Amino acid sequence: MTSEPVEDEQLPVPVAELRPSLEALLMVADQPLDESLLAAAVGHPVEEVASALASLVAEYDAENRGFELRQVAGGWRYYTREGFADVVERFVLEGQQARLTQAALETLAVVAYQQPVSRSRVSAVRGVNVDGVMRTLLTRGLVEEAGTDESSGAHLYRTSSYFLERMGIDSLEELPELAPYLPGLDDLDEGESSA
């Protein structure tokens, strides 16, 4: 019987702080957090954490907040409420984040369709130096390093999972066929392979 009071005495967070503690953790999480992990972090039993999460969900729904708490992929995470997605999209695309330039879009397309690809290969396809544009794409998280070319030692690049997320697709196989739009692409590939 003495184990229960000892357990209660070891809880570092008072019960009154449970919900705000959960909100604070979920606010900074970059992936869904499961109830066990949350319970360990806030010092409360899993059952209390589960109950508090359900209570937060109900509260956010009742108040029609701009965000909602969802259970996904075995954990909990905040999401924009669907009814406010247009506002967020407009803010992100037009208000706070400069759009990609035409050069960046063209470079991103070359990487997407020819990956893994080196900067020099992208430059050859585009006909201009792409170093600055590649830095921009790397900084924005749309492109990432993918090792080195065994023959030349050049860094190779590929699109990131963030690119797929921004495009609204699950895999590169969902990209549209490129051939109908660029009939000379095969000629370019053959010319470079013989050079």
Secondary structure, DSSP 8 states (H G I E B T S, - for coil): -THHHHHHHT-SS-GGGHHHHHHHHHHH-SS-B-HHHHHHHHTS-HHHHHHHHHHHHHHHHHTT-SEEEEEETTEEEEEE-GGGHHHHHHIIIIIIS----HHHHHHHHHHHHH-SEEHHHHHHHHTS--HHHHHHHHHTTSEEEEEE-TTT--EEEEE-HHHHHHHT-SSGGGS--STTT-TTHHHHHHHHHH-
